[in-house]
Structure formats: structure tokens, C-alpha cells
Amino acid sequence: DHDVPEDKIFLLSLLMAEMGVHSVAYAFPRVRIITTAVDKRVNDLFRIIPGIGNFGDRYFGTDAVPDGSDEEEPYTG
């Protein structure tokens, strides 16, 4: 829409779904995608599973999200 060449566009993301990466890459093959992580699954609402959750836990590998759960753990503090 703004006459920017695709090879000059960067898509920067903290987290992407694998199907989203494929969709963008197929539609815009010369756009560069930069992300920190790619999750393979999405739920019925196309939300990434397990998703970002607590970013600190995810980033430092200290999370313990149950397999396949897209629910957040209740706060018990």
C-alpha cells in the first residue's frame, strides 16, 4: 500500500505460531521474519499454545506449563 519493497520490510516478533510464519512467508516471500520462538500449535481461537504466559518464566526456562494447556495457572500468592 505504501510502495515499500518487500526486501526492505522486517517482521519482528517475540513469539509466532508456525502456521503464521508459513502464511506470511508464502504471501510475502521477501519479507524478513525475526522472532525469538516459534510454537507449533494453536487452539480453536488461533491463540498460540502454550503462548507467552509469564514472559520471564518462558524466557529463562523456569515455567512448568502443563502439556497442551492454554490456561494460566491461578495465582496463589
Summary of the structure (lengths in Angstrom):
residues: 77
radius of gyration: 15.5
end to end distance: 49.0
largest distance: 51.7
contacts: 147
relative contact order: 0.18
helix: 25%
strand: 26%
